[in-house]
Amino acid sequence: METHRKGKTAVGRPRGFDAEEALERAMRVFWEQGYEGASLTDLTEAMGITRTSMYAAFGNKEELFRKALERYTEGPASYAARAAEEPTARDAATAFLTGSVRATTRPDSPAGCLGVQSALAAGGPGRNARDALIAWRNEGVAALRDRFVRAVDEGDLPPGADPGVLARYLMTVANGIAVQAASGATREELQPVADAALRDWPPA
């Protein structure tokens, strides 16, 4: 009886299956092709597993995407959380945009940003992915806003500074950097853009 159960558990799952490695590969497919552009065939071939294994380990495509987005947030996009820990608002803004440039132009990764690449998910099949991305971007803006609220309270930013506007300004610049990177712009071309965006910080 026990032997039979073990046999059933292994069905569809290749020997030596590494869930972390498979998720890393799925993340890269979503990063390169976007949510709707990534077919189940693309995903399972990149992950080196069958659809049965994918469903068993990660759930459906939407659930796999959410897990991939979490991995992206904790990995390539972790610069955003680190930026909020910088000692001044200007340092935080600089770290955020410089991190965006570096993350979207890594030579060993797809160009651009997974969140931006997948942002055009639309229609019924992509609705949940689109909602997840909206929440993801809103969380990013909120984290920056909270950092700038603290900067105003500490006197690091002038009393008239609007933390929400500053946060959305940085996110808008970062999204533009990601689009340019996906279109082939290099790190050497984009870093001066990030520098220019912060030349008059905080922007009036």
C-alpha atoms as one frame of an Amber mdcrd trajectory, in Angstrom:
protein
   0.000   0.000   0.000   2.778   2.423   0.980   4.762   1.544  -2.148   1.723
   2.237  -4.319   1.270   5.703  -2.761   4.896   6.599  -3.350   4.575   5.536
  -6.956   1.525   7.737  -7.470   3.220  10.732  -5.889   6.058  10.499  -8.383
   3.832  10.425 -11.470   4.553  13.371 -13.759   7.388  14.657 -11.616  10.873
  14.044 -13.013  13.530  12.569 -10.757  15.587  15.305  -9.122  12.829  17.878
  -9.585  13.977  21.196  -8.114  11.000  23.450  -7.417  13.162  26.522  -6.794
  15.036  26.122 -10.050  11.791  25.496 -11.937  10.257  28.650 -10.455  13.359
  30.652 -11.365  12.995  29.503 -14.974   9.286  30.319 -15.004  10.058  33.782
 -13.664  12.440  34.382 -16.548   9.825  33.287 -19.099   7.243  35.699 -17.661
   9.920  38.393 -17.494  10.799  37.990 -21.139   7.372  37.291 -22.639   4.866
  38.858 -20.238   1.929  37.034 -18.692  -0.210  36.487 -21.768   2.775  35.970
 -24.063   4.019  33.069 -21.929   2.196  29.902 -22.987   1.966  26.816 -20.809
   4.202  25.070 -23.324   6.820  27.818 -23.023   6.670  27.602 -19.244   6.799
  23.829 -18.855   9.561  23.445 -21.451  11.668  26.072 -19.693  10.945  24.503
 -16.301  11.783  21.031 -17.581   8.575  19.487 -16.223   5.215  18.286 -17.480
   1.982  20.236 -17.118   0.875  17.697 -14.524   3.970  18.460 -12.451   3.454
  22.181 -12.865  -0.140  22.008 -11.643   0.849  19.764  -8.728   3.744  21.953
  -7.599   2.566  25.461  -8.427  -1.139  25.410  -9.256  -2.452  26.970 -12.459
  -0.773  29.616 -14.614  -2.123  32.497 -12.514  -0.798  30.976  -9.294   2.553
  30.258 -10.954   2.703  33.884 -12.064   2.025  35.140  -8.533   4.819  32.936
  -7.191   7.137  34.142  -9.957   6.275  37.762  -9.151   7.096  37.124  -5.480
  10.427  35.616  -6.491  11.134  38.595  -8.727  10.303  41.008  -5.886  12.629
  39.205  -3.486  15.380  38.790  -6.089  16.001  41.107  -9.059  13.619  43.796
  -7.744  14.848  43.670  -4.127  16.607  46.993  -4.741  13.254  48.696  -4.039
  13.056  47.445  -0.447  16.718  48.244   0.142  16.248  51.779  -1.191  13.710
  52.531   1.544  16.393  51.789   4.140  18.720  54.533   2.879  19.426  57.303
   5.413  17.985  60.221   3.425  15.139  60.695   0.976  17.573  61.646  -1.769
  19.666  58.543  -1.096  16.490  56.457  -1.232  15.405  58.009  -4.531  18.892
  57.554  -6.007  19.095  53.926  -4.892  15.631  53.238  -6.280  16.296  54.613
  -9.764  19.855  53.277  -9.966  18.535  49.886  -8.875  15.898  50.081 -11.581
  18.527  50.775 -14.231  20.700  47.886 -13.076  17.850  45.395 -12.704  16.424
  46.124 -16.151  19.772  45.949 -17.963  21.376  42.890 -16.360  23.408  41.024
 -18.981  22.364  37.640 -17.573  18.625  38.398 -17.457  15.822  39.476 -19.806
  15.771  43.201 -20.513  13.171  45.372 -18.814  10.996  44.646 -15.792   8.792
  41.590 -15.222   6.057  43.818 -13.807   6.101  46.177 -16.775   6.423  43.379
 -19.346   3.344  41.705 -17.913   1.377  44.899 -17.296  -0.487  44.645 -20.585
  -2.238  41.439 -19.539  -5.862  42.073 -20.471  -9.175  40.354 -21.040 -10.694
  37.535 -19.057  -7.690  35.160 -18.947  -5.300  37.886 -17.809  -7.546  39.743
 -15.384  -6.221  38.152 -12.205  -2.628  38.663 -13.315  -3.414  42.282 -14.131
  -5.000  42.761 -10.692  -1.934  41.188  -9.039   0.317  43.599 -10.920  -1.814
  46.610  -9.984  -1.545  45.595  -6.327   2.205  45.014  -6.743   2.780  48.461
  -8.230   0.561  50.123  -5.631   2.557  48.445  -2.861   5.745  49.811  -4.409
   4.352  53.344  -4.525   3.055  53.026  -0.953   6.475  51.927   0.330   8.139
  54.942  -1.273   5.399  57.253  -0.021   5.822  55.980   3.552   9.568  56.579
   3.299   9.013  60.153   2.157   6.380  60.800   4.852   9.081  59.897   7.373
  11.520  62.188   5.570   9.079  65.096   5.904   8.554  64.315   9.599  12.321
  64.223  10.141  12.892  67.492   8.280  14.830  65.721   5.530  12.236  66.899
   3.002  10.621  70.361   3.080   7.223  70.618   4.817   5.482  71.372   1.518
   6.772  68.198  -0.197   4.031  65.773  -1.246   5.224  62.216  -0.427   2.591
  60.642  -2.686   3.587  62.740  -5.704   7.281  62.058  -5.116   6.648  58.316
  -4.855   4.595  58.214  -8.048   7.158  60.393  -9.815   9.919  57.870  -9.065
   7.747  54.920 -10.037   6.823  56.599 -13.329  10.481  57.272 -14.144  11.410
  53.694 -13.203   8.646  52.275 -15.413   9.882  54.414 -18.292  13.417  53.157
 -17.724  12.105  49.583 -17.873  10.304  50.228 -21.168  13.428  51.789 -22.657
  15.555  48.869 -21.451  13.148  46.379 -23.028  13.500  48.350 -26.261  17.272
  47.927 -26.228  18.549  50.944 -24.294  21.771  50.138 -22.424  22.789  50.770
 -18.829  25.187  53.455 -20.066  22.299  55.204 -21.801  19.794  54.896 -18.964
  21.887  55.800 -15.935  22.177  59.456 -17.081  18.383  59.510 -17.372  18.071
  58.409 -13.750  20.646  61.012 -12.744  18.786  63.756 -14.627  15.497  62.817
 -12.949  17.091  63.551  -9.567  19.092  66.622 -10.511  16.562  68.939  -8.841
  15.442  66.789  -5.915  12.795  67.062  -4.713  11.131  68.138  -7.982   8.963
  71.237  -7.597
